[in-house]
Amino acid sequence: MGLLSTNLIAVYPGSFDPITNGHLDLIARSARFVDRLILGVLQNEAKQPLFTVEERADMLREVVRGYDNVEVDTFNGLLVEFAAARKASLIVRGIRAISDYEYELQMALMNRRLRPEIETVFMMASEAHSFVSSRLVKEVIRLGGNISGLVPPVVEAALKERFLAKAMS
């Protein structure tokens, strides 16, 4: 049961392309405060994802298997409509730097305007993960760098396989 109320449902949305240990840190911390945490994998083809939405959802399911109150779903369209459809009253967003805050604040205010009954909570990234982003992880591995400790092992293997396949084609 969440610490804030009974039957508190939250959505933590993202592209998760790929999931990083920073995402996992926020998932673990958020899951402690809610009864159910829904990881919403965004189907946003405009971002030209490395992994399909199904691959990203499968990787997430694999790495959060040990959390009884965490589930994975996919969505497209407005986040607040997805949250409302899943009966969530809370959206969790991670903040790594002040530049994240500016963008996230705009999104939170728009979401509040669209669905005032759904609140947004910002969680600061832990110091160990504050520099890690999916974009940066993909860039480092693309250039042959070591991403151990930045992503879960299953994700690291999938990234290596994907970039090896691209290099061979």
Beta strands, then each sheet from edge to edge (+ up, - down):
strand 1: 9-14
strand 2: 36-42
strand 3: 70-75
strand 4: 90-95
strand 5: 119-124
sheet 1: 3+ 2+ 1+ 4+ 5+
end
